[in-house]
């Protein structure tokens, strides 16, 4: 129930986001119409269609991609007819003659003089609008889709998507009610209802043209990337519940030593009790340690760190986790990394073992390929930290990067509560380099972008993305936060694979750092590549995995840091060209 409330509130917040702009003309064309017969059916159709399409996207597969493309085309045609009928009832009548019933529905939906809107016509327009609605994947929608990806599509996924869509429909309905009153006042005071109809018709046709040409994504990409992310994250932080432990909290207690009857009482932290920690059973293998159980760890303070090795947020958190493991191991702290893969290549144990060595991780790592431990904790995030006290109860959690000082204070509190006489000390300050260095959050205007068709967005090649088929692609100059392929590629569910040498990827980004998850492909042969930025060698702006001339080699499947702007951060055009075939490209991330 809590997740449904979170999803509903996240949907309601989309009205504050740029992603809602393309469908507003279609929604406000209902202004002045009866709410029950016109507005409500339209919003219902829009929400239901979005939930259905998003569920299919969560399931994945090329058939869902193609179905959505055809539905989008049909929606554009239907809404174009609707816009023309608003401009001219005569045109609407002519269109209606070949198919009387369907035409009458469109005429009613278009507010023909003397006719009343019907629930059926409004529902049809809502379905069409829902097919065009592509909401921003903020933290809340990301939570829903991540759960679907990890656990498979199920009734819970559909209910959460319906709740998300219902939240958006609710906020649109409230805006429409307010807009409808203004609309009615204009008609009464100015007597220009026909002019208003024509303006709405023109706005709808302009919106249809922008969507058909792909101009809507280019425009929205220029707006702030995370316009509602802060609001959504605040909702998650306040309402997210840990199914394994009741209601966890990120608050760190300022525990005190209490004197009574002239004697010092044992230290007791004020961190909340979130219930017993679940089992650590279910890992397919353990690295750096034999399998550990919660019973074996009783009497120790345990930090459980959920991570996956190509996740940039996890990479930037790792230096702190390493430092805590080293600093507090003699005081009774045990750190356990639970590696839960996001991509298929992260399920390969040899890949994880290599990453553990590369990151210099010496603490135990449980390889949770089946998400058994992930589900036992009710976890939904990379990275996620859970602190377990000496009696085996969860006392603190934190999701994502940051809050390092608070987390370390919680570690100290629980160690003192367990009997350690450690003195207070300053928090760790790791010497993080390369991709492990913290992000430049003030200048990030680009967000994580996947190249596999299952989650691909903002694709800017001249050709449509073809699922699981080899195809020649070309790309001109992408706009901000758009990317495109050039050369012959096969785009799979998770990654794009280069079929012939000299193919490339271009991305227009705005951030200090650009990273790309790459792998050498099935042949496991090194793949040479060359990077340019604004058409030139990166020079001082090169990342840790290339030289100043932009040269690099893909030798293993991992995250590669390719750009780190050394001066003022500004929008730049990144291009990578692969000199050998076979490379697999998964996702862009930024810092």
Secondary structure, DSSP 4 states (H G I P E B T S, - for coil): -HHHHHHHHHHHGGGGSGGGHHHHHHHHTTTTS-IIIIIHHHHHHHHHHHHHHHHHHHH--HHHHHHHHHHHHHHHHHHHHHHHHHH-HHHHHHHHHSSHHHHHHHHHHTT-TT----HHHHHHHHHHHHHH------HHHHHHHHHHHHH-S-HHHHHHHHHHHHHHHHHHHHHHHHHHHHHHHHHHHH--HHHHHHHHHHHHHHHHHHHHHTHHHHHHHTS-TTTTHHHHHHHHHHH--BTTTBS---PPP--BPPEETTEEPPPB--PPP--B----TT-SEEESSS---TTTTTTSEEEEEEE-TT-HHHHHHHHHHHHHHHHHGGGTEEEEEEE--SSGGGG-HHHHHHHHHHTT--SEEEE-TT-HHHHHTT---SSEEEEE-TTSBEEEEEESS--HHHHHHHHHHHHHHTT--PPP-PPP-----GGGSPP-GGG-----EE-STTTB--B-SSSPP-BTSEEEE------TT-EEEEEEEEE-SS-EEE-SSSEEEEEEE-SSEEEEEEE-TTTT--EEEEEEETTB--GGGB-TTS-TT-EEEE-SSEEEEEEE-SSS---EEEEEEESSS--EEEEEEE-
